[in-house]
Amino acid sequence: MSQTDIDNVRRQMKIKAGSVKRLWKEHNMYRQEALQLKAKLDKLVADGADEYDIKNAKKILDEGEKMIPDSENRLAKAIIELRELVVYARTVPAFENDPDFLAAETQLEEANV
C-alpha cells in the first residue's frame, strides 16, 4: 500500500469519525429536545392551557419526534462507513498505533453504546 493510499484512508477516517461524533451529538440533542417538549406539553395540558397553545406544542413535539428516526438513520450509515474503514485499517500495519485510527475506534465505541 502506497503512502498516498495510507494518507487517503487516514483522511477518510478523520472525516467519518468527525461525522459520527457530530451525528451522535445531534441524535442525542433531538432525543433530549423531544423529552423537553413532551414535558412542556404535559404541563400545558395539566395546567389547562389554551387549546391553541396545546395544539401548537403538540405540533412542535411531532416535528421534533420525526427528526429522531432521521438522525438515527444518518448516524447508522456513518457508523457503518467508519466501521468499514476501521476494519480495513486493522489489516494495514501502518495504522497499528496511528492516532487517527485509534480516535476512529474510540468514536465507534462511544457511538455504539
MOMOJO-V285438 format. One record per helix or strand of 3 or more residues. SS is the DSSP state (2 for helix, 1 for strand). FROM is the first residue (numbers start at 1). LEN is the number of residues. If there is no record, write none. Layout:
BEGIN
{{SS,FROM,LEN} {SS,FROM,LEN}}
END
This chain:
BEGIN
{{2,3,44} {2,51,40} {2,93,3} {2,99,13}}
END
